[in-house]
């Protein structure tokens, strides 16, 4: 049996959009706005679900973007957060972005992480999570977010990950509803 090679490729529209200088976005709001725009473009181009994410370093420099590629690449783990984290780890050359606590990275996301993405956060090396739409918003359009502990934010904070939610929530919900209105596939 010959096994396929696993290759993660971002959509062509994203490659084109990120030509030029690397974005430097200083505030969590700017970074979440960037993630929401990625989710919007993913819906417009039909390359995946309405979820975008991006990893930024402590100076606000974009390390890696990510969008949901579950349907387009036929792989259930390719959520926006997972793609952004995997890309960022490749960029910095290590599985622990913080390198044992020496660096601080922020993950900005268009929606609250699902159960799978939540599980990946402590091992990724991020030190801050900022998200827009809430779990209830994502479930409201029909996505299955899995079972998450009630106090998941506090659990992350105990592990040294600062959590802020609901940043630019309304803008993210618009994209979720746009995806539903265009007949986007729910899974």
N, C-alpha and C positions, 0 to 999 in steps of 0.2 A: 504494500500500500504506500502510495506516495502522498504525503501530507502537503496541503497548500501552504504557501508562505503567508504569514499574517502581515499585511501592510496597511498602515493607517494613512489615508490621504484626505486632506481637507478639500472641500469643494473648490472648483476653479474660480468661482466668483469671489471667494475669500482670498485666494492667492492674489487676484487682481486688485481687490480692495486694499490689501495691505502692502502694496508696492510703495516705495518711498520711505521717508523717515519712520522709524519705530515710534508709535504713539507713546506719549508720556502724559498720563492722566493722574493728577495729584490726589483728587478727592474720591472717597468711596462712591459718591453720587455720579461722578463722571465715569468711573469704572463700571458701575452697574448700567448706566446709560449705554455704554459701549457693548456690554453683554446683551442688553435688550435689543440693540440694533443688529447684532449678530443673529439673534433669534428671529427678528423680523425678516432679515435677508434670507435666512434659511427657509422661511415660509414662502416668501416671494419667489425664490428660485426653485422651490419644490425639492430641496435636497435633504430634508429631514424634518423632525419635529420642531415645535416652537420653543426651543431651549438653546440658550447661548451662555457661554462662560468664558472667563479669561483670567489668567494668572498674571499678577503684577508684582514687581519687586518693591522694596521699601522706598524707592525714589519715585514710584508710580510708572515705571517703564514697563510696557507690555512685554511679558516673557513668552506667552503663548495663548492663542485664542482656541476656542473649541465650540462646536455646535453639535447638536444631536444628529447622529448618522445611523441610527438603529435600522430604519427601513431601507435607506439607500444603500447601505453596505451589508445588510442582512446579518447584523450582529447585535444581540440584546444588550451588551455592555457598553455600547458606544453612545452613552449619554454625554451631553455637553460638558459636564464636569469631568468625566472620565477622560474625554478627548483632550481637554485643556490641560489636565494634570499630566497625562501621558506625554503630551507634546512638551510641556514645561520641563519634565524630568529628562527628556531627550536633549533639550536645549542646554540645560545646566550640567548634564552628564552624571546625574545621580538619582537614585530612587527617593532619597530624603531631601526634598527641596531646601530645608533649613540647614542641612549639613550638621546635624547634631545641635541645632539651636543657634548656629552662627549667623543665619540669615533669616529675614522675615519676609514671607510672601503672603499676598492676599489673593483669595479666590473670589471673584465677583461673578454672580450668577443671576440669570433672569428669573429663576424660580427656586424656591426652597428645595433642597436636595431630597431625592427619593431615598428609600431604605438602602439600596445598593450604594449610591453615591455617598450617603452619610457614613456608611461603613468604611469607605475608602479614605475619608478625610484624615483621620488620625495618623495613618501611615504615609500620607503624601508629603508631609513636611510643611504644610501651610500653617500659618499662625493666625490667620484671620479669614472669616467667611462673611461675605455681605451678599444678601439676596433680595430680590424684588418680590415677585408674586409668592403668595403663601400656599402651603400644601392644599388648603381648602379650595383655592382658586384653580389649581391644577386638577384636582379631583372633580370639581364642578363641571368641567368640560368633558370628563370621562376617562382620564388617565388613571391607571392603577399605580399608586405610589408605594405600595408595600406597607408592611407593618413597621412603625418606628416607635421607639420608646417615648413615653410622654415627656420626659425631661431630657430630651436629646441635646438641647442647647446647653444645658448645665453640664451634661456629660462631656461635651466638647470643651467647654470652658475649664473643667477640671483637668483636662489634658493639655491645656495651654493654648486653645484655639478660641479667639474672641469671635462672638457671633452677633451680627446685626441683621435684622430682617425687616421686610416691608418697605425697603428703600425704593422709591419710584414704582410702587406696587401697581398703581393705576395704568401706567404705561405698559407694564408687562402683561397685565390682564387684557389689554387691547390686542396684543399679539396672540395671546392664547385664543381669544374669541375669533380673531381673523383666521387662525388655523382651522378652527372648528367650522367657520362659515365657508371656507374653501374646500371642505370635505376631507381635511387631513385625517390620516389614519390614526386611530386611537389604539393603544396597546397597553 
